Protein backbone atom coordinates (compact mmCIF):
# COMPACT_ATOMS: atom_id res chain seq x y z
CA UNK A 1 0.00 0.00 0.00
CA UNK A 2 1.46 3.36 -0.99
CA UNK A 3 0.90 6.53 0.93
CA UNK A 4 1.39 9.91 -0.68
CA UNK A 5 0.99 13.31 0.88
CA UNK A 6 2.12 16.66 -0.44
CA UNK A 7 2.86 19.31 2.12
CA UNK A 8 3.95 22.60 0.58
CA UNK A 9 7.23 23.85 1.98
CA UNK A 10 8.44 27.43 1.93
CA UNK A 11 10.90 28.30 -0.84
CA UNK A 12 14.54 28.32 0.34
CA UNK A 13 16.98 30.06 -2.03
CA UNK A 14 19.93 28.47 -0.18
CA UNK A 15 18.89 25.00 -1.42
CA UNK A 16 19.11 23.73 -5.04
CA UNK A 17 16.45 25.32 -7.26
CA UNK A 18 14.86 25.01 -10.68
CA UNK A 19 11.93 26.64 -12.41
CA UNK A 20 8.54 25.05 -11.85
CA UNK A 21 8.67 23.83 -15.48
CA UNK A 22 11.99 22.07 -14.80
CA UNK A 23 14.66 24.41 -16.21
CA UNK A 24 18.06 24.33 -14.47
CA UNK A 25 18.59 27.50 -12.45
CA UNK A 26 21.52 29.06 -10.60
CA UNK A 27 20.88 31.81 -8.06
CA UNK A 28 23.64 34.40 -8.24
CA UNK A 29 22.28 36.93 -5.72
CA UNK A 30 19.58 37.05 -3.07
CA UNK A 31 20.01 40.68 -1.99
CA UNK A 32 19.36 42.80 -5.07
CA UNK A 33 18.65 46.39 -4.03
CA UNK A 34 15.57 48.20 -5.32
CA UNK A 35 12.09 46.82 -5.74
CA UNK A 36 10.57 43.56 -4.58
CA UNK A 37 12.58 41.30 -6.91
CA UNK A 38 15.54 40.53 -4.62
CA UNK A 39 16.69 37.24 -6.22
CA UNK A 40 18.80 37.32 -9.39
CA UNK A 41 19.20 33.99 -11.17
CA UNK A 42 20.54 32.45 -14.36
CA UNK A 43 18.06 30.12 -16.05
CA UNK A 44 18.82 27.61 -18.82
CA UNK A 45 17.43 28.84 -22.11
CA UNK A 46 15.31 25.99 -23.50
CA UNK A 47 16.28 27.03 -27.05
CA UNK A 48 19.91 26.12 -26.29
CA UNK A 49 21.37 29.63 -26.37
CA UNK A 50 22.83 29.45 -22.86
CA UNK A 51 21.42 31.19 -19.79
CA UNK A 52 19.01 34.05 -19.33
CA UNK A 53 19.07 36.48 -16.40
CA UNK A 54 15.85 36.79 -14.42
CA UNK A 55 14.72 38.39 -11.15
CA UNK A 56 12.37 36.87 -8.57
CA UNK A 57 10.76 37.79 -5.27
CA UNK A 58 12.27 36.42 -2.06
CA UNK A 59 9.60 33.71 -2.27
CA UNK A 60 10.76 32.63 -5.75
CA UNK A 61 7.90 34.17 -7.75
CA UNK A 62 8.59 35.50 -11.24
CA UNK A 63 7.49 38.98 -12.34
CA UNK A 64 3.70 39.29 -12.27
CA UNK A 65 3.18 35.82 -10.82
CA UNK A 66 0.52 35.20 -8.21
CA UNK A 67 1.96 31.71 -7.65
CA UNK A 68 2.08 28.42 -9.54
CA UNK A 69 3.50 29.86 -12.80
CA UNK A 70 5.90 27.78 -14.96
CA UNK A 71 8.73 30.31 -14.51
CA UNK A 72 8.55 30.50 -10.69
CA UNK A 73 11.43 29.06 -8.68
CA UNK A 74 10.96 25.90 -6.64
CA UNK A 75 13.35 23.85 -4.57
CA UNK A 76 14.52 20.62 -6.13
CA UNK A 77 13.18 17.84 -3.89
CA UNK A 78 15.74 15.62 -2.20
CA UNK A 79 14.67 11.98 -2.31
CA UNK A 80 15.29 10.04 0.87
CA UNK A 81 14.90 6.39 1.88
CA UNK A 82 14.66 4.79 5.30
CA UNK A 83 13.75 1.41 6.76
CA UNK A 84 11.11 0.89 9.45
CA UNK A 85 10.41 -2.17 11.60
CA UNK A 86 6.84 -3.33 12.22
CA UNK A 87 5.74 -5.13 15.38
CA UNK A 88 2.66 -7.05 16.56
CA UNK A 89 1.75 -6.25 20.12
CA UNK A 90 -0.09 -8.72 22.35
CA UNK A 91 -3.82 -8.08 22.61
CA UNK A 92 -6.82 -9.95 24.01
CA UNK A 93 -7.35 -13.47 22.65
CA UNK A 94 -10.80 -12.54 21.32
CA UNK A 95 -9.27 -10.33 18.62
CA UNK A 96 -8.48 -12.35 15.48
CA UNK A 97 -5.26 -10.50 14.58
CA UNK A 98 -3.06 -8.27 16.67
CA UNK A 99 -2.78 -4.73 15.34
CA UNK A 100 0.35 -3.76 13.42
CA UNK A 101 2.34 -0.79 14.64
CA UNK A 102 5.71 0.75 14.00
CA UNK A 103 6.62 -0.36 17.50
CA UNK A 104 7.84 1.35 20.61
CA UNK A 105 9.99 4.38 19.89
CA UNK A 106 9.54 4.64 16.13
CA UNK A 107 12.95 4.72 14.47
CA UNK A 108 14.04 4.92 10.84
CA UNK A 109 17.20 3.07 9.84
CA UNK A 110 19.58 3.97 7.02
CA UNK A 111 19.78 0.43 5.66
CA UNK A 112 17.60 -2.67 5.54
CA UNK A 113 20.29 -4.72 7.28
CA UNK A 114 20.49 -2.27 10.20
CA UNK A 115 16.71 -2.38 10.62
CA UNK A 116 16.49 -6.16 10.51
CA UNK A 117 19.36 -6.56 12.98
CA UNK A 118 17.64 -4.14 15.37
CA UNK A 119 14.30 -5.95 14.96
CA UNK A 120 15.73 -9.36 15.85
CA UNK A 121 17.70 -7.86 18.76
CA UNK A 122 14.41 -7.06 20.55
CA UNK A 123 12.74 -9.65 22.79
CA UNK A 124 10.29 -11.97 20.96
CA UNK A 125 7.50 -10.63 23.19
CA UNK A 126 7.66 -7.33 21.28
CA UNK A 127 6.54 -9.22 18.16
CA UNK A 128 8.93 -8.02 15.42
CA UNK A 129 7.67 -9.43 12.12
CA UNK A 130 8.66 -7.21 9.18
CA UNK A 131 10.87 -4.43 7.89
CA UNK A 132 9.49 -2.03 5.28
CA UNK A 133 11.08 0.56 3.01
CA UNK A 134 9.88 4.16 3.45
CA UNK A 135 10.54 6.80 0.77
CA UNK A 136 9.93 10.55 0.96
CA UNK A 137 11.08 13.87 -0.42
CA UNK A 138 12.42 16.78 1.59
N, C-alpha and C positions, 0 to 999 in steps of 0.2 A: 504494500500500500504506500503510495507516495503522498507526501504532504507538501504543499506549496503555499507560501504566504509572502506577499510583497509589502514590505514596510518602507515607505519612502524615507530616505536619509538626507540630511542637509548636505548641500554641495560643499566640498572641501577642496580648495584650489591647491593645497599642499600635496594631495594625492594624485595619482595618474588620472588624466582626463581625456575625453574625446567628445566630439559633437554627438548629439542625440541620434543623428543619422549615421554614426559610426566612423567619421573622418578622424584620422590621427591629429592630435592637437598638442602643442607645447606652449605652456604659459611662460611668458618672458617677464612679466611684471604684474604685481597685484596691488600696486600703490600709485597708479596713474593719477596725476593731479588735474582737477577740473572736471566737473560734471559727475554723473552717477556711474559712468562706465570705467571702473577702476582696474579691471583686468585687461591686459593686453596679451594676445595669444597669436601664435602662428598655426594656421590650419592647412592641412594638405588640400591642395587644389585637385578636385576629382578629375579635371581635364588633363592632369599630368604636367602642369606648368610649374610645379614647385609648391611654395607655401604662400598663403595670403595672410595679411595682417588684419586682425579683427579685435574689437573691444567688447567687453561684457560687463555686466553688473557684478557686484561682489557675490551674488547668488548664482552666477553663471548664465544669466539670461542675455540673449542677443538683443540688439537694438530693436525696440518696438515690440518685443515679445512679452506676452502675458503669462508665459509658461507653456511647456510642452511643444515647443517649436523645433524643427529638425536641426537648426543651427545652434541651439542652446548647448551649453557645456554640461556634461554629466561625468561623474566619477566612473572609472572603469571598475566593474565589480571584481573583487578578489575571490576566487573559488577556493573553498576550504573543505576538508574531509576529516571526519573523526569517527571513532568507533565507540559504541555504547553497549554495555552489558544489560541484558534483561533477566529478571528474576521472577520466580513464582513464590508468593508468600503464603504460608499456611493460613487456611480459613476453615470455617465450620464444614463438617463432613457433608452436610446437606447440599452444599453448593457443588454443582457438577464439575466445574473447572476453577481452579484458583485464578484470581486476576493477574494479569501481567503488569509489571511496573518496571521502571528503570532502576529500581533498587534503592537501597539506603545510600544517601549521599551521592546523587547523580554525578558521574564523572565521565568526561570524554577522553579517550585515549588517542594518541597519535598514530598507532598502528594496530592492526588486527591482532597480531601476536601479543602485544602488550595487554590488550583488553582480555583476550582469552586466558592468559596467564593470571591476571588479576581475578577473573571470574572463578577459576578453579582453585585459587588460593583461599577463597572464602569458605566457611563451613557449609556442608551440604544442607543444613537446615535453612540457609538463606535462599536455596532453590535456584541457583544459577542454571540457565538452560540455553541461552543463545547470545550471540554477539551480532549486532547489526551495524551497517555502515550508515553514517549520517553525512549529508552534503548540504552546504549552504554557501551563500555569497555575502561577503562583507561590503 
